[in-house]
């Protein structure tokens, strides 16, 4: 009974995976990405064959279950990240903790808190003067009296940067 169930499961998995493969669009790297499985089977000669890819995927799922998350977070196990998600969260958290100081710095067009926020928003050092001037110029629209929250501030900053001739390339590079 167990043997029949195992054969049936394997057959069903093969049919489902085959159907998914037919309808899926091809990507540049068809491998399992990164993680312990990718590292463990990296010496196998035919990396794009189904055997090593299946072994990489299974290893990533089973040993330990969070190895790809760990690898992406800490850029280990052959994984990388662009930190866009965390950069956004860091900027919002920083704006929340330092909202009053940021408001003052933006009104003045300069200050340590504003410089730190610019760094968190990935504004290059050579363009921070433009960023400071833009925040001072658009102060009233950025610090809205009806919706003075860190999330609204960071969102408004991104929108203002996207509309700015110099800072637009920083905004689109996020």
Secondary structure, DSSP 8 states (H G I E B T S, - for coil): -HHHHHHHHHHHHHHHHHHHHHHS---S--S--SSHHHHHTTT-S-TTSHHHHHHHHHHHHHSSTTHHHHHHHHT-TT-----HHHHHHHHHHHHHHTHHHHHHHHHHT--HHHHHHHHHTT--GGGHHHHHHHHHHTHHHHS-STT--HHHHHHHHHHHHHHSTTTHHHHHT-
